Amino acid sequence: MSLHEPLPHDSAARHASGEALYIDDLPEPRDLLHAAIGLSARPHARLAAVDLAAVAAARGVVCVVTAADIPGVNDVGSAAHGDPLLAAAEVEYAGQAIFAVAAETVRDARRAARRAQVTYHDLPALLTVDDALAARSFVLPSKTLVQGEPGAAIARAPHRLSGRLDLGGQDHFYLEGQIAMALPQEGGELKIYSSTQHPTEVSHMVSRVLALPCHRIGVEVRRMGGAFGGKESQASQIACIAALLAHHTRRPVKLRLDRDDDMVLTGKRHGFRIDYEVGFDDTGRILGVDFLLAGHCGFSPHLSGPVNDRAMFHADNGYFLENARIVSHRCKTHTVSNTAFRGFGGPQGMMAIEQVIDEISRHLGRDPYAVRRVNFYGKAPRNRTPYGMEVRANPLPALTARLARTSAYARRRREIAAFNRENPWIKRGIALTPVKFGISFTLTQMNQAGALVHVYTDGTIHLAHGGTEMGQGLLVKVAQVVANEFALPLERVRITATSTEQVPNTSATAASSGSDLNGAAARAAAITLKARMARVAAAEFGVPAGEVRFANGAVRAGNHTIGFDELARLCHRHRVSLSATGFYRTPGLAYDPAAMRGEPFFYFAYGAAVAEVEIDVLSGEYRILRADLLHDCGRSLNPAIDRGQIEGGFVQGAGWLTTEELWWDAQGSLRTHAPSTYKIPACSDLPRDFRVAFWAGRSHAPALHRAKAVGEPPLMLAMSVFFAIRDAIAATAHHRARPRLDAPATPERVLLAIAALAAGGGAAAAGVVAA
Amino acid sequence: MSLSVSLTVNGVSRTIVLDDPRVTLLDLLRERFDLTGTKKGCDRGQCGACTVLLGGRRINSCLALAASCDGAEVLTIEGLAQGGALHPVQAAFIAHDGFQCGFCTPGQIMSAVGLLGEGQAGDDPERVREGMSGNLCRCGAYVGITEAVLEAGRVLAGREKGTAP
């Protein structure tokens, strides 16, 4: 019925009418206080004195709290400890929270927060990955993954190259900033509305900070105004500060960060420095590769362990690396602690190998797509990832071949070459890049989900599960699954807010896993209920339970047909429970995290993109002329929703690699902390010609209804934009030029790369190893 | 210092006393009139989430002082539908999935209504994209947004000619 249909988002009408409520839109309790945070002005300093007298005396102020006012543990680190809620003795980044204030109005709170007198004793600060590497400053131990004999393979190879790629981070820039509202309840309980991808973690952190048991904390979120990973763990700090102030004042407290504070205080996508050495043959086949992935983690471990692991797991992208060494350093700097962001390290790892492929192609003078083809995963033994997982039924050769055909890649490459010969000031470039992305949390225990389904006696259904809605359409997808199971129209299923009081002990809605996990859990609950209802129908009509069928809003038992609502009432009369929980755990994961070997992923999602760009040689500005995306969603649960994820992921990925520049000054302060200076893609940045298609190959996805996760993978389709820009830059010199281009490829960087090529530089100058 | 401001919001005349002349139109709408459909994204006129129509022209309500709106006619997302019938722009945003998380959507829709009223974009997707570029959508739903604006433009043009519903 509704399954696999392109249905609109469940909140579509409410979004268009302005009725959809976000936390800042909820009616405010009459005694609500508003909070603001006092931020560190220094990147690394001992707090010699924190004088808050003027803050406390400021107009409207009711309460000021510091680390000393925390009744429980002063730590909101999720995967690892090390993230103080409020800095106690030392600050480790400019923008770190030192104190919080609650006042009668937002303005009062923010004005008061600026009146603190903080005396800093500055300590040496490491601000960049280079600083951290030089000082061997790491938040976690380094890791190494080895397959084959990379050193020997590189040494023996007919061709060798080495080089470096710097990748910038990315701010989430969710349009709805971080926000939470904490409401004290009777009996010392707390109700918290939090814009979070992980309500369970918010409750755990509030429990830890306030030393309250979990059963006295209820956390709820109906929807977020975007999250993208930024509200996976970081929402906890916001909720905990609101809860701490509520705890001390016994009044409800709302904390909504303003945009600048949000961008300064919260972590971002990890920047990376990638060093590579590769040996290859005349066709471009990689014989051995050596990567150093240095992730910019910031001051604490936070989620950097799994983020950097995922970077390592994706340094192969779609290519067989027979001999590979992947070294990962988790660099500690005195900057904000970086966090989850759509792709979770995967995109950075994939950029490493795509850069290498592009370098090989340019060195050999071969088409990069041809070099990609000779390196794709194939049949055994060329199907084993560096972490020992087999890549089965790899669709990339066929998928990219189809995309090359439908996008007229070869013809357009010839036309671009002709165009570039005739146009000195405008250059065009094109690139085809693939995506292979591992689906599952690499922390195996997170691959579980719960759901709660009630059937009411009028035949309507209440659905709750642990997944959160951030615009990705998860709630409508799960509702489709449940409606399909009961053979009911979608409108019979009521979608509810996500709450720790309905479904406990949930995982974050992250890692693209939301619909796989929660859909399966909700389906399990529905199947339980159907079985009970079928037994009642079977007894009533004297047929075996196995012959009861749910179809078209009704239930057939032998020759009898009754409405679903009628059967619900019949169950109630017979005192049969119409409420059930469902549970799901991803099967088949067998991964040894200590050795980094095994099957950390349930399956892979695939896609590919061709982008064509045009750059202005004099200004460095560019435009995406055309983009063709071909993405594998398996049997999509909702093609309209998935199309949005593909298009939006591409746009967001293009932003990361082109215009979104995080710029810290020499004092460690982020200077691009508002949309005036931090440029995310606008409507006018869309490719002029934008074509999106679904890969129609047979789905081998083992997940629910043979659909594939789609939240993160399409972001990496935007690698095509970066390499198309690189291609266009190379065209300013000669076809084998290897520009030195880092990401984001801002117009400034494009100009510098062009200038370096003109001066005879570029990556080539530093990177050719005599073979 | 307090001052009194009279303005029409979604067809309703309202008079309000401001105790702070620095109150923005956005805060007036959200905090005093409980019209929370208009969103605060950046509070500095860069993201467009707070777009409303002032005298038929689109503005960033976070940059407009409420005190400067005396006598003005303001239209917000809540006032767009007429008698339960969605405005063609609202209907087109739903039909073309012109959103994901929805937070920027009221601003996008008001901006689109303003853009179509300006009569500059026509049926040229490039000009629509340019005309909508002051409204950021972090989810990147720009394909749907562009299609929605184009379709709403066709519907509105048809209405003017009397050839369409």
Interface residues (C-beta under 8 A of the other chain):
Chain A: P8 H9 S11 A12 A13 R14 H15 A16 S17 G18 E19 A20 L21 Y22 D24 D25 P27 R107 H172 F173 Y174 L175 E176 G177 R223 M224 G225 G226 A227 F228 D258 R259 M470 G471 Q472 G473 A640 I641 R643 G644 Q645 E647 G648 G649 F650 V651 Q652 A674 P675 S676 I680 P681 A682 C683 S684 D685 L686 R688 F690 V692
Chain B: D20 R30 D34 T36 G37 T38 K39 K40 G41 C42 D43 R44 Q46 C47 A49 T76 I77 E78 L80 A81 L86 Q90 A91 F93 I94 D97 F99 Q100 C101 G102 F103 C104 T105 P106 I109 E126 V128 R129 E130 M132 S133 G134 N135 L136 C137 R138 C139 G140 A141 Y142 V143 G144 I145 T146
